[in-house]
């Protein structure tokens, strides 16, 4: 009985794909859009990034851009940028050549208090503690 069923399945002729051309084009457009966002962010994260500028690059309104980015990444664009900036700060802190204030500004933050607060929230310690833990 099982053998007959498997034989019947094997003899079924292939049918057309359930995916439409529009759907695959749409996926390609979506990945292109996300790549544009990532590339732009990687090039500019050390300076002020305005949502309007990146939304314009992706042909979206500011609100649509924010919804789109969150739906693709499950985080807000500001969370993404802050993670990128804190990651860069960690690299600079591990090198140990610059002051924390210099690292703050070089990582794209324009406020040392905000930098310290976000760093502690993401890493569980102050930047100076992080530096000391790396060098000990």
C-alpha positions as CSV (number, residue, x, y, z in Angstrom):
1,X,0.0,0.0,0.0
2,X,2.8,2.5,0.9
3,X,4.7,1.5,-2.2
4,X,1.6,2.2,-4.4
5,X,1.2,5.6,-2.8
6,X,4.8,6.5,-3.3
7,X,4.6,5.4,-6.9
8,X,1.5,7.5,-7.5
9,X,3.3,10.6,-6.0
10,X,6.3,10.0,-8.2
11,X,4.2,9.9,-11.3
12,X,2.5,13.2,-10.7
13,X,3.6,15.8,-13.3
14,X,5.2,19.0,-12.0
15,X,2.9,21.9,-11.9
16,X,3.6,25.6,-12.1
17,X,5.2,27.4,-9.2
18,X,2.9,29.1,-6.7
19,X,5.3,32.0,-6.5
20,X,4.5,34.8,-8.9
21,X,7.1,36.9,-10.7
22,X,5.8,40.0,-8.8
23,X,6.5,38.3,-5.5
24,X,10.1,37.4,-6.4
25,X,10.7,40.9,-7.8
26,X,9.2,42.3,-4.5
27,X,11.7,40.2,-2.4
28,X,14.6,41.4,-4.5
29,X,13.5,45.1,-4.1
30,X,13.1,44.5,-0.3
31,X,16.6,43.1,0.0
32,X,18.0,45.9,-2.2
33,X,16.3,48.4,0.1
34,X,17.7,46.8,3.2
35,X,21.2,46.7,1.7
36,X,20.9,50.4,0.9
37,X,19.9,51.1,4.5
38,X,22.8,49.1,5.9
39,X,25.4,50.5,3.5
40,X,24.3,54.1,4.2
41,X,24.3,53.5,7.9
42,X,27.8,51.9,7.9
43,X,29.2,54.9,5.9
44,X,27.6,57.5,8.1
45,X,27.0,56.2,11.6
46,X,29.8,58.3,13.1
47,X,27.9,61.5,12.1
48,X,24.4,62.7,12.6
49,X,21.9,60.6,10.5
50,X,18.5,62.1,9.9
51,X,15.6,59.7,9.3
52,X,14.5,61.9,6.4
53,X,17.7,61.4,4.5
54,X,17.7,57.6,4.8
55,X,14.0,57.4,4.1
56,X,14.6,59.5,0.9
57,X,17.3,57.0,-0.2
58,X,14.9,54.2,0.1
59,X,11.9,56.0,-1.5
60,X,9.9,55.8,1.7
61,X,8.3,58.4,3.9
62,X,9.8,58.7,7.4
63,X,7.0,56.8,9.0
64,X,7.0,54.1,6.4
65,X,10.8,53.8,6.7
66,X,10.5,53.3,10.5
67,X,7.8,50.7,10.1
68,X,9.7,48.9,7.3
69,X,13.0,48.8,9.2
70,X,11.3,47.5,12.4
71,X,9.4,44.8,10.5
72,X,12.6,43.6,8.9
73,X,15.0,43.7,11.9
74,X,12.7,43.7,14.9
75,X,14.4,46.8,16.3
76,X,14.1,50.5,15.7
77,X,16.5,52.3,13.5
78,X,17.8,54.2,16.5
79,X,18.5,51.0,18.3
80,X,20.4,49.7,15.3
81,X,22.5,52.8,15.1
82,X,23.2,52.9,18.8
83,X,24.3,49.2,18.7
84,X,26.6,50.0,15.8
85,X,28.1,53.0,17.6
86,X,28.6,51.2,20.9
87,X,30.3,48.4,19.0
88,X,32.7,50.9,17.5
89,X,33.3,52.5,20.9
90,X,34.1,49.0,22.3
91,X,36.7,48.6,19.5
92,X,38.3,52.0,20.3
93,X,38.2,51.3,24.1
94,X,40.0,48.0,23.6
95,X,42.7,49.9,21.7
96,X,43.2,52.1,24.7
97,X,44.7,55.1,22.8
98,X,41.9,57.7,23.2
99,X,40.0,59.3,26.0
100,X,36.4,58.2,26.6
101,X,35.2,61.6,25.6
102,X,37.1,61.3,22.3
103,X,35.7,57.9,21.8
104,X,32.2,59.2,22.5
105,X,32.4,61.8,19.7
106,X,34.2,59.6,17.3
107,X,31.6,56.9,17.6
108,X,28.8,59.2,16.5
109,X,27.5,60.4,19.9
110,X,27.3,64.1,20.5
111,X,26.5,63.8,24.2
112,X,28.8,62.1,26.8
113,X,25.9,61.5,29.2
114,X,23.9,59.7,26.6
115,X,26.9,57.7,25.5
116,X,27.6,56.6,29.1
117,X,23.9,55.7,29.7
118,X,23.6,53.7,26.5
119,X,26.9,52.0,27.0
120,X,26.0,50.9,30.5
121,X,22.6,49.7,29.3
122,X,24.0,47.6,26.4
123,X,27.2,46.4,28.1
124,X,26.3,46.3,31.7
125,X,29.2,48.5,32.8
126,X,30.6,52.0,32.3
127,X,33.0,52.6,29.4
128,X,35.9,53.0,31.9
129,X,35.0,49.7,33.5
130,X,34.9,48.1,30.1
131,X,38.3,49.4,29.2
132,X,39.7,48.2,32.5
133,X,38.2,44.7,32.0
134,X,39.8,44.5,28.6
135,X,43.3,45.6,29.8
136,X,43.4,43.5,33.0
